[in-house]
Amino acid sequence: MQTPTEETIQPTKSFKDLGLNSKILKSIAEVGFTQPSPIQEKAIPVVLEGKDVIAQAQTGTGKTAAFALPIIQNLQNNKSVEALIITPTRELAMQVSDEIFKLGKSSRTRTICVYGGQSIRKQCELLERNPQVMIATPGRLLDHLKNKRLKRFAPKVVVLDESDEMLDMGFLDDIEEIFDYLPEDAQILLFSATMPPPIKELANKILQNPVSIHIAPTHVTNADITQRFYVINEHERNEAIMRLLDKETPSKSIIFMRMKREVDELHQFLSAKGYKTTPLHGDMEQRARLASIKAFKSKQADVLIATDVASRGLDISDVSHVFNYHMPLNTESYIHRIGRTGRAGKKGVAITLVTPLEYKELQRMQKDIGSSLELYEIPHMDEDRLIQALSKVEVDAEVVSLYEQLTEQFEPSQLVLKLLSLQFKSHKVDLDRIFAEQKPSESKKSPRSSKPRRNGRFKDSRRRY
Ligand code: AMP
């Protein structure tokens, strides 16, 4: 779990003080939670009382247990689905289901996960086992409701988890339609990391006298995450990622990509180079997605290459590095991505590759985040790697004739040195030029780095601006 910010003051109450009963306290102790997180301290008593809640909190704040614990306690075991939790993705549904299973162990809570891609017949069979809590994604849930497949279904409490993500994924109409099938007097709990206007409108429609809870985002001030930006040229992304993986030797890392196709391509590229990567995106079969998450969790693969949507809500606590292959589309996405590291009190590094064209975006994001960002250059290919790469290169005939021409003009040793310099020079990023082009008014003020250059480049140099 992420560390609370100054705004959220360390909680002083115990789980018992919040009104939880002994069975639940037993499960909490077994899971190993010792103290409620700020969102739990605020939400648990209110949810226990049966009030509607609108809570602004992100993944990592303990929000799942904040609604799950009081829901489990309020279950009456009347052989019907008493609680419904709607999540944007299958992965999140399964994660919530796991958490409820753990927290409801002593109370023997029965859950069912309902999502697209799984056989409808199987889901109907599972429904026969009288689940008390249903965790569902919107599409499949609506399908069951429209086709009247849900018997003994009268939820007294409904949770909308990660509502802003449901908005982004285009589920808001489905959600409104789902509410036509739900009891009017159900208690509604709406959770969202951000509160864009459509979510506020939805809240106005479906919530009654809700209690508002706001947990300040933890990411911005999360001192456990070191944020770095590396300037590259567009064609250097793959090479840059390899050099960074080699230099940083992350114990576990996630590389975020914009598109599913890019995930597959980078996965193929890196795994061919010997990196233990695994892909994750929305076009993959459910089974393949789960296998990929499992491989990453168990460290069979130590680099997860993922799109935003597929990785939303993933609870993997020991990610040492997050890489943004491109600048994320917006600050929200950046914040969400980097929050995958620096969790549970551990240190994390977030690295973003930035081209000169993306520089404006970077400046805008810096303003949104309210902190200054450090700019670096990609480290050189290290000598070992160069030797390794050279030993694998096969010489083809065209190059032989070129070599013959060139050796007529240069000594072989000179030629090697020149070619190496050319190679390194082509990777050089001209920071001064970027600064001069993008920050005309400040370029005079910004002191030029006085660090010694090696081969005309900074070696892992750094600027704060
Ligand atoms: P969430 O915000 O629900 O995604 O939770 C993030 C992680 O924090 C999960 O691994 C939870 O199991 C864990 N967690 C939730 N509440 C607590 C707590 N009170 N103390 C320690 N860890 C917690």
Residues whose N, C-alpha, C, O or C-beta is under 5 A from the ligand:
A	BS01	AMP	M1 F33 T34 Q35 P36 S37 Q58 T59 G60 T61 G62 K63 T64 A65 D315
